[in-house]
Amino acid sequence: MKILALSTDEELNRLRRFALNYFGHNVDLINSEKEAIAAAENRGEYDVILLCHKMPASAGRQIVRLLRQNSSPAKLVYISHIYGEWPEVEADRYVVGADGPEALNRVLEEVTTTAA
């Protein structure tokens, strides 16, 4: 699965890439708000886009809006920080980062199989 991970926290992004590579996924990283918005403007060929809670909410909303306007086929998974957090981003699926890489991989598998 080809994944684009968006976060302003490079360490989290790199850890996610390492874990998801273990599960056999190909992960590209973007660690800045400006680059994440630019990526959403271009129609990339990704199966899933991960949007981290570290991305400012205004940028997250803009990214989602751009992806929807460009009819991106990628599924959007929002990674929240803690349970009970109400993200201001409308995603296809949500996962709590503290649940670990196994939970993230499970959500990735579910979101792509329900799309098929």
MIVEX-33259 format. One record per atom (N, C-alpha, C, O): residue in three letters; x, y, z. Coordinates in steps of 0.02 Angstrom, whole numbers, padded with zeros to 5 digits, always signed. Atoms other than C-alpha are relative to their C-alpha. Example, Ala and Ser with C-alpha at 12.3 -4.5 7.8 and 13.67 -1.06 7.14 Angstrom:
BEGIN
ala+00045-00059+00000;ala+00615-00225+00390;ala+00045+00060+00000;ala+00097+00059+00033;ser-00042-00059-00003;ser+00684-00053+00357;ser-00039+00055+00037;ser-00014+00110+00045;
//
This chain:
BEGIN
met+00043-00059+00000;met+00000+00000+00000;met+00045+00062+00000;met+00095+00065+00036;lys-00039-00062+00004;lys+00066+00173-00044;lys-00033+00052+00045;lys-00092+00068+00037;ile+00026-00044-00053;ile+00045+00295+00102;ile+00039+00065+00001;ile+00100+00066-00008;leu-00031-00066-00012;leu+00080+00481+00125;leu-00016+00020+00071;leu-00075+00026+00089;ala+00008-00019-00070;ala+00107+00531+00306;ala+00015+00074+00008;ala+00069+00098-00010;leu-00006-00073-00009;leu+00080+00715+00349;leu+00002+00016+00075;leu-00045+00000+00112;ser-00007-00021-00070;ser+00142+00784+00515;ser+00052+00055+00004;ser+00097+00058-00037;thr-00053-00049-00012;thr+00240+00931+00580;thr+00051-00027+00050;thr+00099+00008+00067;asp-00046+00032-00047;asp+00327+00811+00700;asp+00039-00054-00038;asp+00015-00109-00049;glu-00041+00046+00040;glu+00468+00729+00602;glu+00013-00066+00036;glu+00012-00119+00004;glu-00014+00061-00036;glu+00506+00604+00739;glu-00059-00049-00004;glu-00050-00108-00017;leu+00059+00043+00005;leu+00327+00537+00743;leu-00007-00027-00071;leu-00021-00087-00080;asn+00006+00022+00069;asn+00324+00530+00554;asn+00051-00056-00016;asn+00033-00105-00048;arg-00051+00051+00014;arg+00487+00432+00546;arg-00014-00065+00036;arg-00003-00119+00008;leu+00019+00061-00037;leu+00429+00310+00680;leu-00058-00036-00036;leu-00058-00097-00041;arg+00056+00030+00036;arg+00267+00282+00585;arg+00024-00034-00064;arg+00003-00090-00080;arg-00026+00030+00062;arg+00361+00251+00423;arg+00036-00065+00016;arg+00026-00115-00019;phe-00036+00061-00019;phe+00475+00125+00510;phe-00049-00057+00015;phe-00041-00113-00010;ala+00049+00051-00019;ala+00326+00032+00584;ala-00040-00024-00061;ala-00052-00084-00069;leu+00041+00019+00058;leu+00224+00035+00424;leu+00041-00035-00053;leu+00014-00077-00089;asn-00043+00038+00045;asn+00372-00022+00320;asn+00004-00072+00023;asn+00006-00118-00019;tyr-00001+00068-00028;tyr+00379-00173+00436;tyr-00061-00040-00023;tyr-00056-00100-00036;phe+00061+00033+00023;phe+00199-00212+00385;phe-00004-00004-00076;phe-00054-00028-00102;gly-00002+00006+00072;gly+00249-00200+00202;gly-00025+00059-00040;gly-00034+00053-00101;his+00025-00059+00034;his+00187-00026+00161;his+00057+00044-00024;his+00111+00044+00005;asn-00047-00050+00026;asn+00278+00106+00059;asn-00024+00068+00024;asn-00079+00089+00008;val+00022-00062-00033;val+00273+00270+00156;val+00045+00059-00020;val+00106+00056-00013;asp-00034-00063+00012;asp+00320+00445+00098;asp-00018+00048+00056;asp-00074+00046+00082;leu+00011-00046-00056;leu+00338+00581+00230;leu+00001+00073-00023;leu+00039+00092-00068;ile-00003-00072+00006;ile+00299+00765+00232;ile-00004+00027+00071;ile-00049+00010+00109;asn-00007-00024-00068;asn+00350+00859+00388;asn-00014+00075+00008;asn+00003+00103+00060;ser+00015-00071-00007;ser+00292+01037+00354;ser-00070+00015-00024;ser-00097-00018-00069;glu+00068-00022+00018;glu+00124+01123+00343;glu-00003+00022-00073;glu-00049+00003-00109;lys+00000-00027+00068;lys+00169+01212+00181;lys+00006-00056-00052;lys-00030-00055-00102;glu-00008+00055+00047;glu+00228+01053+00094;glu-00060-00046-00001;glu-00078-00074-00053;ala+00060+00042-00004;ala+00075+00957+00155;ala-00057+00030-00041;ala-00092-00006-00076;ile+00053-00033+00039;ile-00043+01085+00079;ile+00016-00005-00074;ile-00029-00016-00115;ala-00020+00006+00070;ala+00056+01083-00083;ala-00013-00071-00026;ala-00035-00079-00083;ala+00012+00069+00020;ala+00045+00893-00089;ala-00074-00013-00011;ala-00093-00051-00056;ala+00072+00009+00008;ala-00144+00901-00067;ala-00026+00034-00063;ala-00076+00012-00092;glu+00020-00034+00061;glu-00155+01021-00214;glu+00016-00042-00062;glu-00018-00036-00113;asn-00019+00044+00056;asn-00069+00893-00327;asn-00034-00067+00009;asn-00040-00092+00065;arg+00033+00065-00004;arg-00158+00733-00368;arg+00053-00055+00003;arg+00075-00080-00049;gly-00049+00053-00009;gly-00035+00607-00297;gly-00033-00068-00005;gly-00094-00074+00001;glu+00026+00068+00007;glu-00054+00421-00320;glu+00012-00038+00066;glu+00057-00080+00070;tyr-00005+00033-00065;tyr-00077+00364-00140;tyr-00065-00037+00014;tyr-00119-00016-00006;asp+00059+00038-00022;asp-00194+00234-00068;asp-00030+00033+00061;asp-00091+00036+00069;val+00021-00029-00064;val-00201+00320+00102;val+00043+00060+00015;val+00103+00061+00002;ile-00036-00058-00027;ile-00154+00488+00173;ile-00012+00002+00075;ile-00069+00003+00098;leu+00004-00005-00073;leu-00116+00494+00359;leu+00008+00072+00020;leu+00056+00106+00000;leu-00003-00069-00024;leu-00151+00660+00442;leu+00007-00002+00076;leu-00039-00024+00111;cys-00016+00003-00071;cys-00071+00678+00613;cys-00029+00059+00039;cys-00037+00114+00012;his+00026-00051-00046;his-00142+00775+00760;his+00048+00059+00009;his+00028+00113+00030;lys-00050-00053-00007;lys+00019+00877+00759;lys-00007+00053-00055;lys+00019+00108-00048;met+00013-00049+00053;met-00036+00962+00597;met-00052+00049+00026;met-00104+00028+00052;pro+00050-00049-00024;pro-00126+01125+00641;pro-00069-00013-00031;pro-00074-00031-00090;ala+00068+00014+00022;ala-00315+01108+00627;ala-00018+00038-00064;ala-00051+00010-00108;ser+00017-00040+00060;ser-00330+01248+00498;ser+00033-00031-00062;ser+00002-00033-00115;ala-00034+00033+00056;ala-00202+01162+00386;ala-00033-00066-00016;ala-00041-00084-00074;gly+00034+00064+00011;gly-00289+00995+00411;gly-00065+00009-00038;gly-00079-00029-00084;arg+00063-00013+00035;arg-00456+01067+00356;arg+00014+00020-00073;arg-00022-00002-00118;gln-00017-00020+00068;gln-00373+01147+00205;gln+00023-00060-00042;gln+00005-00066-00100;ile-00023+00060+00034;ile-00288+00983+00158;ile-00059-00044-00020;ile-00062-00067-00077;val+00059+00040+00016;val-00452+00888+00168;val-00041+00032-00055;val-00062-00002-00102;arg+00038-00036+00051;arg-00541+01020+00065;arg+00032-00007-00069;arg-00002-00020-00118;leu-00036+00007+00063;leu-00407+01014-00070;leu-00004-00071-00027;leu-00013-00081-00087;leu+00004+00070+00023;leu-00407+00824-00076;leu-00069-00015-00028;leu-00075-00048-00080;arg+00069+00013+00024;arg-00597+00820-00095;arg-00013+00037-00066;arg-00043+00010-00111;gln+00010-00038+00062;gln-00596+00958-00228;gln+00035-00032-00059;gln+00010-00030-00115;asn-00039+00032+00053;asn-00464+00864-00327;asn-00022-00072-00012;asn+00010-00108-00051;ser+00026+00068+00006;ser-00565+00703-00312;ser+00054-00053+00010;ser+00059-00102-00027;ser-00054+00048-00016;ser-00417+00612-00235;ser-00031-00067+00018;ser-00077-00071+00058;pro+00025+00066-00017;pro-00447+00425-00230;pro+00026-00026+00067;pro+00002-00076+00093;ala-00031+00021-00063;ala-00341+00413-00072;ala-00050+00005+00057;ala-00089+00052+00061;lys+00039-00002-00061;lys-00427+00372+00091;lys+00039+00042+00051;lys+00101+00039+00053;leu-00031-00043-00049;leu-00392+00495+00231;leu-00011-00030+00070;leu-00067-00041+00091;val+00002+00026-00068;val-00350+00427+00404;val+00030+00053+00046;val+00087+00074+00037;tyr-00024-00051-00048;tyr-00336+00552+00547;tyr+00025-00036+00062;tyr-00010-00079+00090;ile-00029+00030-00060;ile-00222+00503+00691;ile-00007+00051+00057;ile+00028+00102+00058;ser+00010-00045-00057;ser-00284+00584+00851;ser+00049-00017+00056;ser+00078-00071+00058;his-00048+00007-00055;his-00179+00607+01006;his-00026-00044+00056;his+00009-00090+00078;ile+00028+00036-00057;ile-00294+00540+01141;ile-00074-00016-00013;ile-00105+00013-00057;tyr+00071+00015+00004;tyr-00465+00462+01162;tyr-00041+00059+00023;tyr-00021+00095+00068;gly+00044-00055-00019;gly-00606+00587+01172;gly+00015+00065-00037;gly-00023+00113-00033;glu-00017-00059+00040;glu-00518+00712+01059;glu-00048+00003-00059;glu-00060-00047-00093;trp+00046-00010+00056;trp-00639+00784+00932;trp+00036+00040-00054;trp+00038+00101-00051;pro-00037-00035+00052;pro-00537+00824+00777;pro-00045+00045-00041;pro-00104+00030-00051;glu+00037-00047+00042;glu-00591+00971+00671;glu+00008-00018-00074;glu-00001+00023-00118;val-00014+00024+00068;val-00551+00867+00517;val-00047-00057-00016;val-00056-00103+00024;glu+00045+00053+00021;glu-00673+00759+00421;glu+00040-00051-00040;glu+00061-00038-00096;ala-00040+00053+00031;ala-00582+00597+00381;ala-00043-00061-00016;ala-00101-00065+00006;asp+00035+00063+00013;asp-00632+00427+00314;asp+00002-00046+00060;asp-00046-00083+00073;arg-00007+00040-00061;arg-00568+00343+00472;arg+00043+00039+00050;arg+00079+00085+00032;tyr-00039-00031-00055;tyr-00492+00392+00639;tyr+00033-00056+00039;tyr+00007-00111+00044;val-00035+00047-00043;val-00365+00304+00748;val+00037+00041+00053;val+00058+00097+00040;val-00037-00033-00054;val-00283+00349+00914;val+00072-00023-00004;val+00086-00083-00003;gly-00071+00016+00007;gly-00094+00358+00898;gly+00027-00043+00055;gly+00070-00086+00043;ala-00025+00038-00058;ala-00066+00286+01072;ala-00018-00074-00005;ala+00010-00115+00033;asp+00017+00071+00008;asp-00147+00123+01015;asp+00054-00039-00036;asp+00053-00101-00038;gly-00059+00033+00028;gly+00014+00087+00922;gly-00006-00018-00074;gly-00058-00010-00105;pro-00003+00015+00071;pro+00067+00029+00751;pro-00046-00056-00023;pro-00069-00056-00080;glu+00045+00054+00020;glu-00038-00130+00752;glu-00070+00027-00014;glu-00102+00006-00062;ala+00066-00030+00010;ala-00198-00028+00771;ala-00001+00042-00064;ala-00050+00041-00102;leu-00004-00040+00060;leu-00142+00092+00635;leu-00001-00045-00062;leu-00037-00030-00110;asn-00001+00046+00057;asn-00104-00052+00516;asn-00069-00032-00010;asn-00091-00039-00067;arg+00067+00030+00005;arg-00274-00132+00555;arg-00049+00049-00033;arg-00088+00030-00076;val+00043-00052+00030;val-00363+00032+00513;val+00017+00009-00074;val-00029+00017-00115;leu-00020-00006+00070;leu-00263+00047+00352;leu-00027-00057-00042;leu-00053-00046-00097;glu+00027+00058+00036;glu-00312-00128+00299;glu-00076+00005-00007;glu-00103-00009-00060;glu+00073-00006+00003;glu-00495-00096+00342;glu-00022+00053-00049;glu-00068+00042-00088;val+00022-00056+00042;val-00507+00071+00252;val+00011-00016-00074;val-00027+00007-00116;thr-00013+00015+00070;thr-00432+00002+00092;thr-00042-00060-00024;thr-00059-00063-00083;thr+00041+00057+00022;thr-00531-00161+00090;thr-00073+00019-00006;thr-00109-00009-00048;thr+00070-00021+00007;thr-00698-00073+00117;thr-00009+00044-00061;thr-00065+00052-00085;ala+00005-00042+00060;ala-00657+00041-00030;ala-00002-00043-00063;ala-00027-00021-00114;ala-00003+00043+00059;ala-00631-00106-00147;ala-00066-00032-00017;ala-00071-00069-00066;
//
